[in-house]
Amino acid sequence: MIKFLGLLVSGSSSTTSVDTTGSTSSAISTPPPEPNRAVKSISEEIAQVSSTFSLTEAEDSLFQTAARLDALRDNLCHIGYFNRTLWNELDVCRDIVLRSISWKARLDME
């Protein structure tokens, strides 16, 4: 799911090599143009596809993905790895998943 999200976000660098924590400012990725619009539309598309399945919260892949992204974030903090490119991508993916969960809840209420 995370690899899929990275492919959907324009300007995503999920296939780039890993930098060290001592990387220079040239490794900072520039955000894609109009990132909120892209995140919003991607979130809505994922939520629409996800709402076609009737799953419990324990089976829902959006909740599982959100939990895994939070665990990855915690592990990166624990080991002290703060690569800006990776963190930017992690934040975008996490934002997409959380918005998808919110959008799916709205769709399910209708």
Secondary structure, 3 states (H helix, E strand, C coil): CHHHHHHHCCCCCCCCCCCCCCCCHHHCCCCCCCHHHHHHHHHHHHHHHHCCCCCCCCCCHHHHHHHHHHHHHHHHHHHCCCCHHHHHHHHHHHHHHHHHHHHHHHHHHC
